[in-house]
Amino acid sequence: MGWSFRKSINFGPVRVNVSKSGIGYSVGGGGFRTGVRAGGRRYTRVTIPGTGISYQPTGKSSAGCMIWFVMFAGFFAFFY
């Protein structure tokens, strides 16, 4: 196993990740995060805060990103 390096810098809801693979970024908070990895691959992750339980869809389709975003934005707008 080789050496690895990763550093995250937060600017409010925006997170910039610097690693030996390059620079990636993500946006989100409160259980939802979407972004682009250093290699250019998009991802979306949904978590239940405080539990360590998360879901990250697999596959090449990023169409689900917008569906998750709208669903969670509506959920948090309704309850907060």
Sequence and secondary structure as in RCSB ss.txt:
>XXXX:A:sequence
MGWSFRKSINFGPVRVNVSKSGIGYSVGGGGFRTGVRAGGRRYTRVTIPGTGISYQPTGKSSAGCMIWFVMFAGF
FAFFY
>XXXX:A:secstr
     EEEEEETTEEEEEETTEEEEEEEETTEEEEE TTS EEEEEEETTTTEEE   SS  THHHHHHHHHHHH
HHHH 
